Amino acid sequence: MTEKLTSEVKKNVLNTKLSNIYGFSEKLAEIPDLIKLTLGEPDFATPEHVKKAAIAAIQNNDSHYTATWGRIETRKAAADFLKQKYGLYYNPETELVITNGVTEAMFDTMETLISDGDEVLIPTPAFPVYYSLIDLNGGKRVAINTQDDDFLLTPQKLQNVIAKHPNAKALILNFPSNPTGRTYSESQIKALADVIANTNLLVISDEIYSELTYGRKHTSIAKYLPEQTILFNGLSKSHAMTGWRIGLFAGPADLVTEIAKVHELVTTSVMTAAQDAAEEAFGNGKDDALPMVTEYVKRRDYLSNALADLGFENHLPEGAFYIFAKIPAEYNQDSYDFCLDVAQNARVGMIPGSSFGPGGEGYVRASYATSMDNLHEAIKRLQAYLN
Ligand SMILES: Cc1ncc(COP(=O)(O)O)c(C=O)c1O
């Protein structure tokens, strides 16, 4: 674009930085025979009963626009899922909207809430799309580096940050976390909620990995702060349905009504057959994640231990499908250069920790959303590389 045309672009768009993850993955795509531990999506197939629901929808010509908030049957099934799984009570008529993935829910919410100069608190390392959305809306990123606390936000640290930023508008939480795989126990989440309850902070809580927890049940922060939380969830991770683009936002009716305006302007409504599939997944597939969880646990245990044996210290993750591991001290601590070198010379792809913001440098993110055979081969190659 010429300089003249660039000057026409809105300041906030010009100032928006995109994550280097996609650029990095493209660089790796040129490397032959690479084992990819870079993947942010399940390697499982969509459950059969869900596929059948979509096929039936297409054959029944269920192919028209729906209510902009989503078909009421789909919203009811989603609300029922949140109730049965996490004890959350959302009215599907007024408090929940079906979106094109959590990605759209995040966009709609940030566009609705964040104006120029608004401070947004965000525990880091974090999913980079949040940073970009803060930029896009002219907000100010207030990173809360959690590295010293094994990547969990402590109530004390949150309290300190709030004291320094008393006018902050929102706090973004994501648990289980991409990239760290860490999550909060019920008592930990309640302790954070107790701090937030005394403030005007809105909590934007991305709980897309809520079904992928290991050895514990997920507790939503919306359980303790229903009037202060905009909750995101969806089917991408729980039902291995990244390509179907089904997400949702839920919260207090007044706020949801405003965010739903942006949703309507962005997309009108989500693809109809995908909504039929979502009704089936939320309604009759409540435990579809269980077999995947069994498999993820085996892979997590193997990869976490094997990486630690090679000198990549890591905390055993309680959720999602990532391990956030420290680069061994004797190697280049610049995670971008390290990951590029490993990819080129060991043919193992991992994401540089620096992609996830403060607290991420010196680490790599390894995904175990890939087969056990691939994990074994990746470890063999890493071992040879390090030797
Ligand atoms: C933390 C987090 N939130 C949201 C998303 C995007 O979810 P969706 O596929 O529903 O747009 C991802 C995808 O990797 C993610 O890791």
The ligand as an SDF file (V2000), in Angstrom:
LIG
                    3D

 16 16  0  0  0  0  0  0  0  0999 V2000
   -7.5170  -19.5460   24.3360 C   0  0  0  0  0  0  0  0  0  0  0  0
   -8.2050  -19.6520   23.0200 C   0  0  0  0  0  0  0  0  0  0  0  0
   -9.3210  -18.9390   22.8270 N   0  0  0  0  0  0  0  0  0  0  0  0
   -9.9730  -19.0040   21.6550 C   0  0  0  0  0  0  0  0  0  0  0  0
   -9.5230  -19.7800   20.6110 C   0  0  0  0  0  0  0  0  0  0  0  0
  -10.2910  -19.7790   19.3270 C   0  0  0  0  0  0  0  0  0  0  0  0
  -11.4390  -20.5590   19.4500 O   0  0  0  0  0  0  0  0  0  0  0  0
  -12.4920  -20.7110   18.2890 P   0  0  0  0  0  0  0  0  0  0  0  0
  -12.0650  -21.8360   17.4080 O   0  0  0  0  0  0  0  0  0  0  0  0
  -13.7780  -21.0440   19.0110 O   0  0  0  0  0  0  0  0  0  0  0  0
  -12.6000  -19.4330   17.5490 O   0  0  0  0  0  0  0  0  0  0  0  0
   -8.3670  -20.5370   20.7810 C   0  0  0  0  0  0  0  0  0  0  0  0
   -7.8460  -21.3560   19.6710 C   0  0  0  0  0  0  0  0  0  0  0  0
   -6.7520  -21.8440   19.6690 O   0  0  0  0  0  0  0  0  0  0  0  0
   -7.6960  -20.4710   22.0190 C   0  0  0  0  0  0  0  0  0  0  0  0
   -6.5750  -21.1810   22.2390 O   0  0  0  0  0  0  0  0  0  0  0  0
  1  2  1  0
  2  3  1  0
  2 15  2  0
  3  4  2  0
  4  5  1  0
  5  6  1  0
  5 12  2  0
  6  7  1  0
  7  8  1  0
  8  9  2  0
  8 10  1  0
  8 11  1  0
 12 13  1  0
 12 15  1  0
 13 14  2  0
 15 16  1  0
M  END
$$$$
